[in-house]
Amino acid sequence: MGLTRREFVKLCMSSTMGAYLLSVLGPDFGNQLAFAADEKPVVIWLQGASCTGCSVSLLNSVDPPMEKVLLDVISLRYHPTIMAASGHLCGELLEEIARDYKDRFFLVIEGAIPTKDNGIYCTIAENKNIELTMLQAVNILGNAASAVIAAGSCAAFGGIPGAAPNPTECVPVNKVVTKKPVINISCCPMPPEHFLGTVVYVLTTNQVPELDRHGRPKMFYPKPIHEECWRRQFFDKGQFANYPGEEGCLAMLGCKGFWAMADCNKRGWNNNVNWCIKAGAPCQACSEPLFPDESEPFYGLFPLTNKQGVSYNEVIPRQTGFFEEPLKNRIRERKHGIE
Amino acid sequence: MVQKIIVDPVTRIEGHLKIEVDVEKGMVTDARSSGTLFRGFELILKGRDPRDACHITQRICGVCPIAHGTASMFCLDDAFGVQPTTNGRIVRNLIQAANYIQSHVLHFYHLAALDYVLGPDTAPFIPRFKGDYRLPKPVNDMAVGHYIQALTIRKKAHEMGAIFGAKMPHVTTFTAGGVTENVTAEKIALYKQLLAELTSFIDDIYVPDVLAVADAYADEWFSIGKGCSNMLCYGVFRESDEADPDGQKQLLKRARYTKGQFGSVDAKKITEHVKYSWYNDSASGRYPGAGATIPEPGKDGAYSWMKAPRYDNLPHEVGPLARLWANRQKDVTGLGEEKAFSVLGRHFARALETSVVAHAMPAWLDQLVPGQPAFAPFDIPKEGSGMGLHEAPRGALGHWITIKDYKIDNYQAVVPTTWNGGPRDDNGQRGPIEEALVGCPVKDPENPIELVRVVRAFDPCIACAVHVLEIKGDCEAKRFII
């Protein structure tokens, strides 16, 4: 048998910095998965208003490696960027899945779902001269799946295509799929560890993990990055970077780590090679529902060169990452079309 | 009798693409390609802080976000009047070069190879089009093994980029004036280590595999997919800190090849045509920096939401083949126009370019100075404009910005797949992909594997191509065709 839910959560919680979830589960991760499921679970992956970045990010999974996931763990029947099939084969496949695998497959959605003009802004396949819009596909397949994973911030919250003024009226998956559980895996792109961690959790426990108020697995989005930030010591001592590249807390550069609920500080990106704040880049809060509108401008108080004898900051009021009333007003105006 | 074949979706590319061809006596006589996703990036960018452009535009495409980020940074540098430091310039090159390796390896093994190599009989390798998979079994088995190995290699290329980019895809260290990440000896060493591993894969496995495929498919596929035979390259990988308005101080220089003649590039000769696109004709033939987008859905005779970019009123192909050919790289020009301008010629040039870039990188690493700044401060002008010319892995990429009242007033991007996949222009000339499809044989209309081979060799990126559209009022769009 695989892990019980309690054991799994315990494992997650007992993991220390640098030896995060997947490294704790180690090389047996994939084996447990294969063992837990009698047959390889069928996974259908659709792309809506997306950039394919989350698929690319998933390929960056190190432990378990993607080749193991692809060949041994899941049966990825449909993925526009990976599958061999093209053309009419694709529409036929989707038909077959909806008909023969009702309530027995997982649906993964990458990208937001355009709803304007009946979703005509994104069509994903054509079968017998009928074009299938993303909106229709998610409606049909989403409500036929056993569970739905919204992979990445666009699918979870609308993300970039849903940013003001939201030209194609993009909505997140849980606005379309209402009859089945939807698990949101946010961040831009989606961290592969969170996706596979969620898959292993669902397969081993046959349950949806505990979700936070934004529908994300609580275990992966535990608290604001700021609380255990690698630059926290600078903040406590009042040392702030004034320019990119300077040592210090990045608050003045517009860092949103104060309200970004994510575990980048523990997990790191790309096999834990680096992550934004470590690399001197202010956090953009890409994990949050209001990314990007409310985490913009991404930068805070710099530049301060004063070459023209006038500071940029005096010209227009700037936010410093968390004092952001002017920005909020601006966004409100934009959303209501005042500008 | 003319038979219409529709392939929708064309998978294993970035984005949503449909192609439609007319076939007569087993041969394509006409072709149209359609992108089926529209997001409206330019509309989203308007009114935002200009500094954020190099992050928002990365989300145009998750396969080549680094190219969009870099073009956008060049554009902002230009508008702000800031010169990046030496470290900043080189680190940008290194992040982009890491993604070139990632993108080219991904394209050959995971996107294109399954048109030539027979995958295992399990999802996601079945179902597939039936076709002439010609590799001898031992070679085929080895190629499948390399498909798996290449997954690790492209992942390592991303790890290498993340050393300076924080995360891949969607780099956060990019900023006007340089990058936020500092250069340390340790990071250089780690980068070198990964680069050595990748270089040996490229030289010992990737290039030989492409040659093996080329060998097996040489009789037909070195002649199918000729295209428009004009090549355009904006230039990529800056090798000097000095101002370089002509794009000549780069690893691959700004150059073109038009009607059999090599020549220099004057950005002002780039125009966008809309006669066959659903836009008002009054905006046709304009320079992108002065571009206007006035939609006119249902316009008579139009069949595309993409404009048709032209250089000097002629269609030009962009991408690795165009870059190496315009730069007169000997191995590519040595093939001669007949063989080089073909489906296999494009794959060969892409592999060769990966090797050229990988071997140029160690010198850049040696030029980095640990401890020196990678960021140069700047002011944002109240009003201004800028241009950034760059090369994405899949071809020439240009960004244009206009700033008004410290905010983005207008942002335009002309991307590789508009060059390659755009529709006919005002003079009725087909776009390069359409042109390459004409004359392509189709043996079995139920399994049109030939068509997807031609299209995939261009490495199209549709999310990039169909973002450049502004919608006004309540115009109703029926379909979005490139």
Interface residues (C-beta under 8 A of the other chain):
Chain A: Q47 G48 A49 S50 C51 T52 G53 C54 S55 V56 S57 L59 N60 S61 V62 P65 M66 E67 L70 L71 S75 L76 R77 Y78 H79 P80 T81 I82 M83 A84 A85 S86 G87 L89 C90 G91 L93 P114 D117 I120 Y121 C122 T123 I124 A125 E126 N129 E131 G159 I160 P161 A163 A164 P165 P167 T168 C170 C188 P189 Y243 P244 G245 W269 N270 N271 V273 N274 W275 C276 K278 A279 G280 A281 P282 Q284 C286 P292 E296 P297 F298 Y299 F302 P303 L304 T305 N306 K307 Q308 Y312 V315 I316 R334 E339
Chain B: I6 V7 D8 P9 V10 T11 R12 I13 E14 G15 H16 K18 T36 L37 F38 R39 G40 L43 I44 G47 R48 D49 R51 D52 H55 I56 R59 I60 C61 G62 V63 P65 L106 H110 L111 L114 G119 P120 T122 A123 P124 F125 I126 P127 R128 F129 I148 L151 T152 R154 K155 H158 E159 G161 A162 I163 F164 G165 A166 K167 M168 P169 H170 T172 T173 T175 G177 G178 V179 T180 E181 N182 L190 P373 A374 F375 P377 F378 D379 I380 K382 Y406 P448 V452 A463 I471 E476 A477 K478 R479 F480
